Amino acid sequence: MANSWLFLSPTRFEAAFLKGRKFDFHGRAGLRGEGWVWLECGIGKANTAMTLAAFAQRRKVGRALLFGIAGAYAESGLQIGEAVLAEREIQADLGIRDGGMKGMGFPTLVVGGSEGSPLHFHNRFPLDKALTAELKATLDLPVRSFLSRDLVSENPTEARELSRKWEADVENMEGAAFAQACLWLGLPGAELRAVSNVAGVRDKAQWRVRQAVEALEAAVLKLT
Ligand SMILES: O=C(O)c1cccc(C(=O)CC[C@H]2O[C@@H](n3cnc4c(=O)[nH]cnc43)[C@H](O)[C@@H]2O)c1
């Protein structure tokens, strides 16, 4: 149980390659396999945090992996179809425009208070270092800085500004909530994304979702 996986992805399309026994969790699709459970968490930060917290309240979770497609910022050097792991997730929607939560003077999350030296998190949430290092070695993937927003970048200028401001390479809509919830719940969590598009490019003809899902398949099936 300690090493069993809870896999989460925003939509079922991102996990279409997983074969397991179907179940329903709070109206969300689930699959159960040998040593893993997968849940469709829905798009966005609230859906992701709610699904993870509700599941972890009822079942023991050994380790958790959020996986799905994402946009890569043009300056990242990442290629469409490339899979990448998150070192940290940035919650880019919270606080004041120029200073995030530090600028507001409030931490978003305080954990580990019992030892007398609690950790304060504002907009940046690290993924589990040891688990991410293990996945990097097993899967031979790069590790980068990810950013999450409720609103997706709608043009290259907006995308470039976000990437520079937060020093991020990958844009998605869920990861910061996942990373924050893992810290809060004390769960080792990692995040794997495959690049389906250049962030800020809305022309779907230029997206390569199938290629990205194939990259997810190659990585995730090595873990099952
Ligand atoms: O219609 C649009 O302009 C548009 C732009 C970005 C993403 C979408 C989606 O429907 C995908 C949302 C889904 O996929 C992840 N994702 C994929 N690419 C990006 C991106 O460039 N920026 C943010 N999120 C992205 C996201 O995590 C969602 O789960 C539509």
The ligand as a Gaussian input file, in Angstrom:
#p B3LYP/6-31G(d) Opt

LIG

0 1
 O       -9.442000      27.252000     -26.144000
 C       -8.347000      27.620000     -25.733000
 O       -7.852000      28.724000     -26.022000
 C       -7.559000      26.715000     -24.864000
 C       -6.268000      27.103000     -24.495000
 C       -5.521000      26.283000     -23.656000
 C       -6.039000      25.083000     -23.221000
 C       -7.324000      24.694000     -23.615000
 C       -7.899000      23.383000     -23.219000
 O       -9.015000      23.075000     -23.488000
 C       -7.054000      22.409000     -22.507000
 C       -7.234000      22.454000     -21.041000
 C       -6.577000      21.269000     -20.343000
 O       -5.284000      20.973000     -20.871000
 C       -4.250000      21.564000     -20.093000
 N       -3.605000      22.531000     -21.011000
 C       -3.160000      22.182000     -22.232000
 N       -2.564000      23.209000     -22.812000
 C       -2.647000      24.259000     -21.977000
 C       -2.201000      25.614000     -22.063000
 O       -1.602000      26.058000     -23.047000
 N       -2.482000      26.418000     -21.008000
 C       -3.129000      25.958000     -19.917000
 N       -3.556000      24.676000     -19.798000
 C       -3.314000      23.830000     -20.817000
 C       -4.933000      22.162000     -18.873000
 O       -4.248000      21.757000     -17.715000
 C       -6.357000      21.599000     -18.899000
 O       -6.462000      20.415000     -18.153000
 C       -8.087000      25.509000     -24.417000

